Amino acid sequence: MLVRTYQQEDIPQIAKLYYNTVHVINSQDYTPEQIQAWAPEIYPKSYWQKRFKKYQVYVVEIEGVLAGFAELESNGHIDCFYVHHQWQRKGVGKQLMKHLETEAKTLNIPYLFAEVSITAKPFFQRMGFVITEERQKDYRQVYFQQFLMKKSLTEFKDKECEN
């Protein structure tokens, strides 16, 4: 399992991974109308190229196949965090999250945060994130329940300040 920075040639696999994960995995917790609003099509390469300009994007590669990807902003925001539907519960997400944490610490980012789906909430909780707010997100005029979740990367400093 290799975690690395994405490359332009990864985009077709990323696009399919995103679409399939939403339609296969997230469809267990969201309605067909919500899934269609979330991922109505496999977005073209130009969509991802434009999107990735504002993120550090990392992928998990296993034997030449992309098993996951995530976007990290310089303020600690994790936007997309997706694991291929065939690689769920096999350590891919955990490796990817550890990589994001390491990168964030290197950049002196004090905490990570994300707007997390119902589906992803248990994973983020296992990774040490806590819910700070429950939200309704309007996406293409369809509402979604999401959770703003946060994880401090400076636990030791925070604990020292409490004493």
Helices and strands as residue ranges (DSSP letters): E 2-5, G 8-10, H 11-24, G 26-28, H 32-38, H 45-52, E 56-62, E 65-72, E 77-83, G 85-87, H 92-106, E 111-117, H 121-126, E 130-139, E 142-152, H 155-162
